[in-house]
Amino acid sequence: MRVNRAWLGLGVLALPTLLVAMDTTALLLALPQLSADLGATNVQQLWISDSYGFMVAGLVITMGTLGDRIGHRRLLMIGGAAFAVLSVVAAFSAGPLMLIVARALLGVAGATLAPSALALITDMFRGERERGQAIAIWATCQFTGGALGPVLAGFLLQHFWWGSVFLVAVPAMAVLLLAGPILLPESRGDRAGRLDLAGVGLSLVAVLLMVYGFKQLTVESVPVVPAVALAAGAAVGFVFVRRQLRLETPLLDLRLLRSRPFTAVLVGLVFAGVAMAGTGLMVTQYLQSVLGFSPLASAVLFAPMGLGVAVGTMTAPALARRVKQTTAIAGGLATSALGSLLLAGADGALALPLVMTGITVLALGTGPLFALGTGLVVGSVPPERAGSAASMSETGNYFGGSLGFALLGVLAAVVYRSRTDGTSDSLAGAVAASRHLPADQGAELLHTAREAFTAGLHVTGIVATVIFAALAVLILTMRPASPSTPAVLPDYEATRS
């Protein structure tokens, strides 16, 4: 009965994860329609799309540690209830400012979900094999939801108004609130202590400044403001780290980084996020602006990347039963390197098949890292510190994505400008300019711009190949984790209520 309840509890955790991931990516397709209806400016559109991610990135550390201290189920119930209410508020927003505020508050609620879910999974599944399967299922729902979000949005926007993309998450949160207290155990650390409010502020400011700086690097022609933001974020982060190392019960236990496997997996999660975000950014633009597909068709064509991660994640536990976990992760990363290399050859008549195959193989290979690597991170610490470990894993993912958009986006822009001899700043600009030129000049400009963008895609594919290959070597050379001594926890039956 205990095992059955644990697996049912996993379903309760996985359903909101799936639908929240769909809700988040669906917004990208709904943004033009809601912006027109609400009269949102370009700046307001950026805040509508980014405010959620900023708040999640800034608060996931706090929420992971807060769950360790007040109880992960309690925090999950609070976050789920807030997410449901705020989704309704977002759906019926009367103006851009109202939607921006609702999205930001949704980010606060959303920051509770992943660390609480991972910590509860760690507590519910004590065996390494079952825990690996459970984390793989949970992660699969996250990636599948992200891949299917734009497709869902396309369907909803054809039949309903833009607010429907926010309401998708409400039924899932209702299931969580009704079934969670019955199926999920309560778990918390035995050294609760007082929440470090100064640390909360420092971590929030540091992460927000860093993520903002990385994101703005891709859109600012003169990167003074992003550079200042990054420098300020690094300075505040340094103060945060020093404070955490001095505290007896820190907000974020940085002593976990003394474990080489723990650190190696975190590095892997960050740089795999860099490679995936960078290639994803280039491929989605390539499908639309070079190959000429519509946004919805591009979303459907791009879905194999998310589905590839989902399949790789789901099959990772079975792979780990045949080979060592580190070998499975490294082998997957080597596979991702091969997929990235296919992107470097995409051109001409074979462009679409190579791109589709490349992103699918790339994504498939990352599955073991996201499933087994996340399991190694949360399983290498005592259960009462699982929330802190999970928050570090999630923060690594967010930083990796932001770094990928910024660094590889900037690299691709440099390649593009060099191939156009500085006559064009972007492919989108070239497309717009071509409409105001005579037909032959416009066609020549578009041909040059598309060739230049394709060169940027090739360079991005090569960089991603190097990243994945280097990560495979790093994972293979890391030492086995020293066994942790888990704290004595109450029995599952006793903690259910």
BALO-788133 format. One line per 5 residues: for each residue x, y, z of N, C-alpha, C. Coordinates in steps of 0.2 Angstrom, whole numbers, m for minus. Example, Ala and Ser with C-alpha at 12.3 -4.5 7.8 and 13.67 -1.06 7.14 Angstrom:
BEGIN
66:m28:39:62:m22:39:66:m16:39; 64:m11:35:68:m5:36:64:0:39 .
//
This chain:
BEGIN
4:m6:0:0:0:0:4:6:0; 10:6:4:14:12:4:17:13:m3; 19:8:m7:22:9:m13:16:12:m18; 10:9:m17:5:12:m22:3:19:m20; 3:21:m14:2:28:m12:7:32:m15 .
14:30:m14:19:34:m17:19:35:m24; 17:30:m28:16:31:m35:10:36:m37; 5:35:m33:m1:39:m34:1:47:m32; 5:47:m27:8:54:m25:12:57:m31; 16:53:m34:20:55:m39:15:58:m45 .
10:54:m46:5:57:m51:2:64:m50; 1:65:m43:m1:71:m41:4:77:m42; 10:75:m41:16:80:m42:17:81:m50; 16:76:m54:18:76:m61:13:80:m65; 6:79:m63:1:83:m67:2:90:m67 .
3:94:m61:4:101:m61:10:103:m65; 16:99:m64:22:100:m68:21:100:m75; 17:95:m78:16:95:m85:12:101:m87; 7:103:m84:2:108:m86:6:115:m85; 9:116:m80:13:122:m79:18:123:m84 .
22:118:m86:27:119:m91:23:120:m98; 17:117:m99:14:119:m105:11:126:m105; 9:128:m99:6:135:m98:12:140:m100; 18:139:m97:24:144:m98:26:145:m105; 26:139:m109:28:140:m116:23:142:m120 .
17:140:m118:11:142:m123:10:150:m123; 13:153:m118:12:161:m118:16:164:m124; 21:161:m126:25:163:m131:21:164:m138; 17:159:m139:12:159:m145:6:164:m144; 4:165:m138:m2:169:m136:0:176:m136 .
7:178:m135:9:185:m134:7:190:m139; 7:189:m145:5:194:m150:m3:195:m149; m7:190:m148:m14:192:m147:m16:195:m141; m13:193:m135:m14:197:m129:m11:204:m129; m6:205:m133:m3:211:m133:m7:216:m137 .
m10:214:m142:m15:218:m146:m21:219:m142; m24:214:m139:m30:216:m135:m29:220:m129; m23:220:m126:m22:224:m120:m18:230:m122; m16:231:m128:m12:237:m130:m5:238:m127; m2:232:m126:5:232:m123:10:234:m127 .
14:238:m125:20:241:m129:26:235:m129; 31:237:m133:36:232:m134:39:230:m127; 41:236:m123:44:235:m116:39:231:m112; 33:232:m112:28:228:m108:27:221:m110; 28:220:m117:28:213:m119:34:209:m116 .
40:212:m116:46:209:m113:44:207:m106; 41:212:m102:40:210:m95:35:205:m94; 30:205:m98:25:200:m98:28:193:m99; 32:192:m104:36:186:m105:41:184:m100; 45:189:m97:50:188:m93:49:188:m86 .
44:191:m83:43:192:m76:42:186:m72; 39:181:m75:38:174:m72:45:171:m71; 49:171:m76:55:167:m76:60:171:m71; 60:177:m71:64:181:m67:63:179:m59; 56:179:m58:54:178:m51:56:171:m49 .
55:166:m53:56:159:m52:64:158:m50; 68:161:m55:75:161:m54:78:164:m48; 75:170:m46:77:173:m40:75:170:m34; 69:166:m34:66:164:m27:67:156:m26; 69:153:m31:69:145:m31:74:143:m25 .
80:147:m24:84:145:m18:81:146:m12; 77:152:m11:73:153:m5:68:148:m4; 64:146:m9:59:141:m8:61:134:m7; 67:132:m9:70:126:m8:72:125:m1; 75:130:2:77:130:9:71:131:14 .
66:135:12:60:136:16:56:130:16; 56:126:11:52:120:12:56:115:16; 63:115:16:66:111:21:64:113:28; 62:119:29:61:121:36:54:121:38; 49:123:34:42:123:36:38:117:34 .
41:113:29:38:107:27:37:108:19; 39:103:15:38:103:8:31:103:6; 27:98:9:20:98:7:17:104:8; 18:107:14:14:113:16:16:119:11; 22:119:9:24:124:5:21:123:m2 .
21:117:m4:18:115:m11:11:117:m11; 7:115:m5:0:117:m5:m1:125:m6; 3:128:m2:2:136:m2:4:138:m9; 9:136:m12:11:138:m19:6:136:m24; 3:130:m24:m2:127:m28:m8:132:m28 .
m10:133:m22:m16:137:m21:m15:144:m24; m10:147:m23:m8:154:m25:m8:154:m33; m5:148:m36:m4:148:m43:m11:147:m46; m15:144:m43:m22:143:m46:m26:150:m46; m26:153:m41:m29:160:m40:m26:165:m45 .
m19:165:m45:m16:170:m50:m17:168:m57; m17:162:m59:m19:160:m66:m25:163:m68; m30:163:m64:m37:166:m65:m36:173:m66; m32:177:m61:m31:184:m62:m28:186:m68; m23:182:m70:m19:183:m77:m24:182:m83 .
m28:177:m82:m32:176:m88:m37:182:m89; m39:185:m84:m44:190:m85:m41:197:m83; m35:198:m85:m32:204:m84:m35:210:m88; m35:216:m85:m39:221:m89:m34:226:m92; m27:225:m91:m22:229:m94:m15:226:m93 .
m10:229:m97:m4:226:m97:m1:226:m90; m1:231:m86:2:231:m79:m1:226:m75; m8:225:m75:m11:220:m71:m8:213:m73; m7:211:m79:m4:205:m81:3:204:m79; 7:210:m80:14:209:m78:14:208:m70 .
10:211:m66:10:209:m59:8:202:m58; 3:200:m61:0:193:m60:6:188:m62; 9:189:m68:15:185:m70:20:185:m65; 22:190:m62:27:191:m57:25:187:m51; 19:187:m49:17:184:m43:16:176:m44 .
14:175:m51:14:168:m53:21:165:m52; 26:169:m54:33:166:m53:35:165:m46; 33:169:m41:34:168:m34:31:161:m32; 24:160:m34:21:153:m33:25:148:m36; 27:149:m43:30:144:m47:36:142:m44 .
40:146:m40:46:144:m37:46:139:m32; 40:138:m29:39:133:m24:38:126:m27; 36:125:m33:34:119:m36:40:114:m37; 45:116:m41:50:111:m42:54:108:m36; 57:113:m32:61:110:m26:56:106:m21 .
50:108:m20:46:105:m16:44:98:m19; 43:97:m25:41:91:m28:47:86:m28; 53:89:m30:59:84:m30:61:82:m23; 60:86:m18:61:84:m11:56:79:m8; 50:80:m10:45:75:m9:46:68:m12 .
48:68:m18:50:62:m22:56:59:m18; 61:62:m16:66:59:m13:64:56:m6; 59:59:m3:57:56:4:52:50:2; 48:51:m3:43:45:m4:47:39:m7; 52:40:m11:55:34:m14:63:34:m11 .
63:29:m6:70:29:m3:75:24:m7; 72:20:m11:77:15:m15:79:19:m21; 86:18:m22:89:22:m28:86:21:m34; 84:14:m36:81:12:m42:74:16:m43; 70:15:m38:63:18:m38:63:26:m38 .
68:29:m34:69:36:m34:71:38:m41; 75:35:m45:77:36:m51:72:36:m56; 67:31:m56:62:31:m60:57:36:m59; 56:38:m53:51:43:m51:53:50:m53; 60:51:m52:62:58:m55:62:58:m62 .
63:52:m66:63:52:m73:56:54:m75; 51:51:m72:44:52:m74:42:60:m73; 44:62:m67:43:69:m66:46:74:m71; 53:73:m72:56:77:m77:53:76:m84; 51:70:m86:48:69:m92:42:73:m93 .
38:74:m88:32:78:m88:34:85:m89; 39:88:m86:42:94:m87:44:96:m94; 48:92:m97:50:93:m104:44:92:m109; 40:87:m108:35:86:m112:30:92:m113; 29:94:m107:24:100:m106:27:106:m110 .
34:107:m109:37:113:m113:36:112:m120; 37:106:m123:37:104:m130:30:105:m133; 25:103:m129:18:103:m131:14:110:m130; 17:114:m126:14:121:m124:12:125:m130; 17:126:m135:15:130:m141:10:127:m145 .
10:120:m145:5:116:m149:m2:117:m146; m2:117:m139:m9:118:m135:m11:125:m137; m6:130:m136:m8:137:m137:m11:138:m144; m8:135:m149:m11:135:m156:m19:133:m156; m20:127:m153:m27:125:m153:m31:129:m149 .
m29:132:m143:m33:136:m139:m35:143:m142; m30:145:m145:m31:152:m148:m35:152:m154; m36:146:m157:m41:145:m163:m48:145:m161; m49:143:m154:m56:142:m152:m58:146:m146; m53:149:m142:m54:153:m137:m50:159:m137 .
m51:164:m132:m47:170:m131:m40:168:m128; m36:173:m128:m29:172:m125:m29:170:m118; m34:172:m114:m33:170:m107:m34:163:m105; m36:159:m110:m37:152:m109:m30:148:m108; m25:151:m111:m18:148:m110:m16:148:m102 .
m19:153:m98:m17:153:m91:m22:148:m87; m28:147:m90:m33:143:m86:m31:136:m86; m27:134:m91:m25:126:m91:m23:124:m85; m19:128:m81:m16:125:m75:m21:125:m69; m26:128:m69:m31:128:m64:m33:121:m62 .
m36:117:m66:m38:110:m64:m33:106:m61; m27:107:m64:m21:103:m61:m20:105:m54; m20:111:m53:m19:114:m46:m24:111:m41; m30:111:m44:m36:109:m40:m35:101:m37; m32:97:m42:m31:90:m41:m25:90:m35 .
m20:94:m36:m15:94:m31:m18:96:m24; m22:101:m24:m24:103:m17:m29:98:m14; m33:95:m18:m37:90:m15:m34:83:m13; m29:81:m18:m26:74:m17:m20:75:m13; m16:80:m13:m10:81:m10:m10:79:m2 .
m14:82:2:m14:81:9:m15:73:10; m19:70:6:m20:62:7:m14:58:4; m11:60:m1:m6:55:m4:1:57:m3; 2:64:m1:9:66:0:11:66:7; 17:64:9:20:65:16:22:72:17 .
22:73:23:25:80:25:33:78:27; 37:82:25:44:81:26:47:88:27; 52:88:32:55:94:34:62:92:37; 67:97:37:73:96:41:72:96:48; 77:93:52:76:93:59:80:99:62 .
83:103:58:86:109:60:83:115:57; 77:117:59:74:122:55:77:129:56; 78:131:62:81:137:63:77:143:60; 80:149:60:76:155:58:78:156:50; 73:158:46:75:160:39:79:166:39 .
85:165:35:89:171:34:87:176:29; 83:181:32:80:186:28:85:190:24; 90:192:27:95:195:23:98:191:17; 99:185:18:101:180:13:96:180:7; 90:180:9:84:180:4:85:186:0 .
86:192:3:86:198:m1:92:198:m6; 98:196:m3:104:195:m7:104:190:m13; 101:185:m11:101:180:m17:96:182:m22; 90:185:m20:85:188:m25:88:193:m29; 92:198:m26:95:203:m30:100:201:m35 .
105:196:m32:110:193:m36:108:190:m42; 103:185:m41:100:181:m47:97:185:m52; 92:190:m49:89:194:m54:93:199:m58; 99:201:m55:103:205:m59:107:201:m64; 109:195:m62:113:191:m67:109:189:m72 .
103:186:m71:98:184:m76:96:190:m81; 95:196:m78:93:201:m82:99:203:m87; 105:203:m84:111:205:m88:112:200:m94; 111:194:m92:112:189:m98:107:190:m103; 101:191:m101:95:191:m106:97:198:m110 .
98:203:m107:99:209:m111:105:210:m115; 110:205:m114:116:205:m119:114:204:m126; 108:200:m127:106:198:m134:102:203:m137; 100:208:m133:95:214:m137:98:221:m136; 104:222:m132:107:228:m132:112:229:m137 .
112:234:m141:117:235:m146:124:238:m142; 123:242:m137:129:244:m133:128:240:m126; 132:235:m124:131:231:m119:133:234:m112; 132:241:m111:134:244:m105:130:242:m99; 123:243:m100:118:241:m95:119:234:m93 .
119:229:m98:120:222:m96:126:221:m92; 132:224:m94:138:223:m91:138:226:m84; 135:231:m83:134:234:m76:130:229:m71; 124:227:m74:120:222:m71:124:216:m69; 127:213:m73:131:207:m72:137:208:m67 .
140:214:m67:145:216:m62:142:217:m55; 136:220:m55:133:221:m48:130:215:m46; 127:210:m50:125:204:m48:130:200:m45; 136:200:m48:142:196:m46:144:198:m39; 144:205:m38:146:208:m32:142:206:m26 .
135:206:m28:130:204:m23:131:197:m21; 132:193:m27:132:186:m26:138:184:m21; 144:188:m22:150:186:m18:148:188:m11; 145:193:m9:143:195:m2:138:189:0; 133:187:m4:129:181:m2:133:175:0 .
137:173:m4:141:167:m3:145:167:3; 148:173:4:152:174:11:148:173:17; 142:176:16:137:176:22:135:169:23; 133:165:18:131:158:19:136:154:22; 143:155:20:148:151:23:149:152:30 .
147:158:33:148:159:40:142:157:44; 136:156:41:130:154:45:130:147:47; 128:145:53:127:138:55:122:135:51; 116:138:50:110:136:46:109:140:40; 113:140:35:113:145:29:106:144:25 .
105:149:22:99:148:17:101:143:12; 107:143:9:109:139:4:115:135:7; 115:129:7:121:125:10:126:124:5; 131:129:4:136:128:m1:141:123:1; 141:120:7:146:115:8:144:109:4 .
138:108:1:137:103:m3:141:102:m9; 144:108:m11:149:108:m17:155:105:m16; 157:103:m9:163:99:m8:163:92:m11; 157:90:m13:156:83:m16:157:84:m24; 163:81:m26:164:82:m33:159:80:m38 .
156:74:m37:150:72:m41:145:77:m41; 143:79:m35:138:84:m35:139:91:m39; 145:93:m38:147:99:m42:148:98:m49; 150:92:m51:151:90:m58:144:90:m62; 139:87:m58:132:86:m61:129:93:m62 .
130:98:m57:128:104:m57:131:108:m63; 138:107:m64:141:110:m70:138:108:m76; 137:101:m76:134:98:m82:127:101:m84; 123:102:m78:116:105:m79:116:112:m82; 121:116:m80:122:123:m82:124:123:m89 .
129:119:m91:132:120:m98:128:116:m103; 124:111:m101:119:108:m105:114:113:m107; 112:116:m102:107:122:m103:109:127:m107; 115:129:m107:118:134:m112:118:131:m119; 120:125:m120:120:122:m127:113:122:m129 .
108:119:m125:101:118:m127:98:125:m129; 99:129:m124:95:136:m125:98:139:m132; 105:139:m132:107:143:m138:105:139:m145; 105:133:m145:103:129:m151:96:130:m152; 92:130:m147:85:131:m148:83:138:m150 .
87:143:m148:85:150:m150:87:150:m158; 92:147:m160:94:148:m167:90:144:m171; 88:138:m169:84:133:m173:77:136:m174; 74:139:m169:67:142:m170:67:148:m175; 72:152:m174:72:157:m179:74:155:m186 .
78:150:m187:80:147:m193:74:144:m197; 70:140:m193:64:137:m196:59:143:m199; 58:148:m195:54:154:m197:57:158:m203; 63:161:m201:65:166:m205:70:164:m211; 72:158:m211:76:155:m216:72:150:m220 .
69:145:m217:65:140:m221:58:143:m222; 56:148:m219:49:151:m220:43:148:m217; 44:144:m212:38:141:m209:34:146:m204; 28:145:m203:24:150:m199:26:148:m192; 24:153:m187:26:152:m180:23:145:m177 .
17:144:m179:13:137:m177:17:131:m180; 18:132:m186:22:126:m190:29:125:m187; 32:131:m185:39:130:m182:38:127:m175; 33:129:m171:32:126:m165:31:118:m165; 27:116:m170:26:109:m171:33:106:m173 .
37:109:m178:43:106:m180:48:106:m175; 48:111:m170:53:111:m165:51:106:m159; 45:104:m158:42:100:m153:47:94:m152; 50:90:m157:54:85:m156:60:86:m151; 62:92:m150:67:94:m146:65:92:m138 .
59:95:m137:56:94:m130:55:86:m129; 52:83:m134:50:76:m134:56:72:m133; 61:74:m137:67:70:m137:70:70:m130; 70:75:m126:72:76:m119:68:71:m115; 61:71:m116:57:67:m112:58:60:m113 .
59:58:m119:60:51:m121:67:49:m118; 72:53:m118:79:51:m115:78:51:m108; 74:55:m105:73:55:m98:70:49:m95; 65:47:m99:60:42:m97:64:35:m97; 69:35:m102:72:28:m103:79:28:m99 .
81:33:m96:87:34:m93:87:28:m87; 82:28:m83:83:22:m77:84:15:m80; 81:14:m86:82:7:m89:89:6:m91; 92:12:m94:99:12:m96:104:11:m90; 102:14:m85:106:14:m79:106:7:m75 .
102:3:m77:102:m4:m74:107:m8:m78; 109:m6:m84:114:m10:m88:121:m7:m87; 121:m1:m86:128:2:m86:128:7:m80; 134:9:m78:135:14:m72:131:20:m74; 129:24:m69:125:30:m70:129:35:m73 .
136:36:m71:140:41:m74:141:39:m81; 142:32:m83:143:30:m90:137:32:m94; 131:31:m91:125:32:m95:124:40:m96; 126:44:m91:126:51:m92:131:54:m98; 137:51:m97:142:53:m102:141:51:m109 .
138:44:m109:136:42:m116:130:46:m119; 126:48:m115:120:53:m117:123:59:m120; 128:62:m116:131:69:m118:135:68:m125; 138:62:m125:142:61:m132:137:60:m138; 131:57:m136:126:57:m141:123:64:m143 .
123:68:m138:121:75:m139:126:79:m143; 132:78:m142:137:81:m146:136:79:m154; 135:73:m155:134:71:m162:128:74:m165; 122:75:m161:116:79:m163:118:86:m165; 122:89:m161:124:96:m162:128:97:m168 .
132:91:m170:136:92:m176:132:91:m182; 126:88:m182:122:88:m188:120:95:m189; 118:99:m184:116:106:m185:122:110:m189; 128:108:m188:133:112:m191:133:110:m199; 130:105:m201:130:104:m208:123:105:m211 .
118:108:m208:112:110:m211:112:115:m216; 110:113:m222:110:118:m227:107:115:m233; 105:119:m238:102:117:m244:96:112:m244; 95:107:m248:89:103:m248:89:99:m242; 94:97:m239:94:93:m233:94:97:m226 .
93:103:m227:93:108:m221:87:105:m216; 81:104:m218:76:103:m213:77:96:m210; 78:90:m214:80:84:m211:86:84:m206; 91:88:m208:97:88:m203:95:92:m197; 91:97:m197:89:101:m191:85:97:m187 .
80:94:m190:75:89:m186:79:84:m183; 83:80:m186:87:75:m184:92:77:m178; 95:83:m180:100:85:m175:97:87:m168; 91:91:m168:88:93:m162:86:87:m158; 83:82:m162:80:76:m158:86:72:m155 .
91:71:m159:97:67:m156:100:71:m150; 101:77:m151:104:82:m146:100:81:m140; 93:82:m140:89:82:m134:88:75:m131; 88:70:m135:88:63:m133:94:62:m128; 100:64:m130:106:62:m126:106:66:m120 .
102:71:m119:103:75:m112:98:72:m107; 94:67:m109:89:64:m105:92:61:m99; 98:57:m99:101:54:m93:104:59:m89; 106:65:m91:109:70:m87:103:73:m83; 97:74:m86:92:77:m82:89:73:m77 .
88:66:m79:85:61:m75:90:59:m69; 95:56:m72:100:53:m67:104:58:m63; 106:63:m67:110:69:m64:106:72:m58; 100:74:m60:95:77:m54:95:72:m48; 94:65:m50:93:60:m45:100:60:m41 .
106:61:m44:112:61:m40:112:67:m36; 110:72:m38:110:78:m34:106:78:m28; 100:76:m29:95:76:m23:96:70:m19; 99:64:m22:100:58:m18:107:58:m14; 112:63:m16:118:63:m13:118:67:m6 .
112:69:m4:112:73:3:107:69:7; 107:71:14:102:68:18:95:71:16; 90:67:17:83:69:14:81:76:17; 83:78:23:81:84:26:84:90:22; 89:89:18:93:94:14:91:94:7 .
86:90:5:84:88:m2:82:95:m5; 78:99:m2:75:105:m4:81:110:m6; 86:110:m2:92:115:m4:95:112:m10; 96:105:m10:100:103:m16:96:103:m22; 89:102:m22:85:103:m28:85:110:m30 .
85:115:m26:85:122:m28:91:124:m31; 97:121:m29:103:122:m33:103:119:m40; 100:113:m41:99:110:m47:94:115:m52; 89:117:m49:84:122:m53:88:128:m55; 91:131:m50:95:137:m51:100:136:m57 .
103:131:m57:108:129:m62:105:129:m69; 99:126:m69:95:126:m75:93:132:m78; 91:137:m74:89:144:m76:95:148:m78; 101:147:m74:107:151:m76:109:148:m83; 109:141:m84:111:139:m90:107:141:m96 .
100:141:m95:96:144:m101:98:151:m102; 98:155:m97:100:162:m98:107:163:m101; 112:160:m99:118:160:m102:118:158:m109; 114:153:m111:114:150:m118:111:156:m122; 105:159:m120:102:164:m124:107:170:m125 .
111:172:m120:115:177:m120:121:176:m124; 125:171:m122:132:170:m125:132:167:m132; 128:162:m133:127:159:m140:123:164:m144; 119:168:m142:115:173:m146:120:178:m148; 124:180:m143:129:186:m145:134:183:m150 .
136:177:m149:141:174:m154:138:173:m161; 132:171:m161:128:170:m168:127:177:m171; 126:182:m167:125:189:m170:132:192:m172; 137:190:m169:144:192:m172:145:189:m178; 144:182:m179:145:179:m185:141:182:m191 .
134:183:m189:130:186:m194:132:193:m197; 134:197:m192:137:204:m194:143:203:m198; 147:199:m196:154:198:m200:152:195:m207; 147:191:m208:146:188:m215:142:193:m219; 139:198:m216:135:203:m220:139:210:m220 .
146:209:m218:150:215:m218:148:221:m214; 144:220:m209:141:225:m205:136:229:m208; 133:227:m214:127:230:m217:121:229:m214; 120:223:m210:114:221:m207:115:219:m200; 111:221:m195:112:219:m188:108:213:m186 .
103:211:m190:99:205:m188:95:203:m195; 93:196:m195:89:193:m200:82:196:m200; 79:198:m194:73:201:m194:73:208:m197; 79:211:m196:79:218:m199:80:218:m206; 84:213:m209:85:212:m216:78:210:m219 .
74:206:m216:68:204:m219:63:210:m220; 63:214:m214:59:221:m214:62:225:m220; 68:226:m220:71:231:m225:70:229:m232; 70:222:m233:69:219:m240:62:221:m243; 57:222:m239:50:224:m241:50:231:m244 .
55:235:m243:55:242:m245:60:243:m251; 63:237:m254:68:238:m259:65:235:m266; 67:237:m271:65:233:m277:66:226:m277; 62:222:m281:62:215:m280:69:212:m280; 73:213:m285:79:210:m286:84:212:m280 .
84:218:m278:89:220:m272:86:217:m266; 79:217:m265:77:213:m259:78:206:m259; 78:203:m265:80:196:m265:87:194:m263; 91:199:m266:99:198:m264:100:199:m257; 97:204:m254:98:206:m247:96:200:m243 .
90:197:m244:87:191:m241:92:185:m241; 94:184:m247:99:178:m248:105:179:m244; 108:185:m244:114:186:m240:113:185:m233; 107:188:m231:105:188:m223:104:181:m221; 101:177:m225:99:170:m224:106:166:m224 .
110:167:m228:116:163:m228:120:165:m222; 120:171:m220:124:173:m214:121:170:m208; 114:170:m207:111:167:m202:113:160:m201; 113:156:m207:114:149:m207:121:148:m205; 126:152:m206:133:152:m204:133:152:m196 .
129:157:m194:128:157:m186:126:151:m183; 121:148:m186:118:141:m184:124:136:m184; 128:136:m189:133:131:m190:138:132:m184; 140:138:m183:145:140:m177:142:138:m171; 135:139:m170:132:137:m163:132:130:m163 .
131:126:m168:131:119:m168:138:116:m166; 143:119:m168:150:117:m167:151:118:m159; 150:124:m157:151:126:m150:147:121:m145; 141:120:m147:137:115:m143:140:108:m143; 143:106:m149:146:100:m149:152:99:m144 .
156:105:m144:162:105:m140:160:105:m132; 154:109:m131:152:109:m124:150:102:m122; 146:98:m126:143:92:m124:149:87:m123; 154:87:m128:159:82:m127:163:84:m121; 165:90:m119:168:92:m113:165:89:m107 .
158:90:m107:154:88:m101:154:80:m101; 154:77:m106:155:69:m106:161:67:m103; 167:71:m104:173:69:m101:173:71:m94; 170:76:m92:170:79:m85:166:73:m81; 160:71:m83:156:66:m80:160:60:m79 .
163:58:m84:167:51:m84:173:51:m79; 176:57:m78:181:58:m73:180:59:m66; 173:61:m65:172:62:m58:172:56:m53; 174:57:m47:174:52:m42:167:50:m40; 167:43:m37:160:41:m34:159:45:m28 .
152:47:m27:150:50:m21:152:46:m15; 154:50:m10:154:47:m3:147:46:0; 146:41:3:139:40:5:137:45:11; 131:47:10:129:52:15:125:48:20; 125:51:26:121:48:32:115:51:32 .
109:48:30:103:52:30:100:52:38; 97:58:39:94:58:45:88:53:47; 87:52:53:81:48:55:75:51:54; 71:49:49:65:52:48:59:49:50; 53:52:52:47:48:54:45:44:49 .
41:39:51:38:34:46:33:37:41; 33:34:35:29:37:30:21:38:32; 19:32:36:12:32:38:11:38:43; 16:39:47:15:44:53:15:51:50; 19:52:44:20:59:41:14:60:36 .
10:56:35:5:57:30:0:62:32; m1:63:38:m7:68:40:m3:74:42 .
//
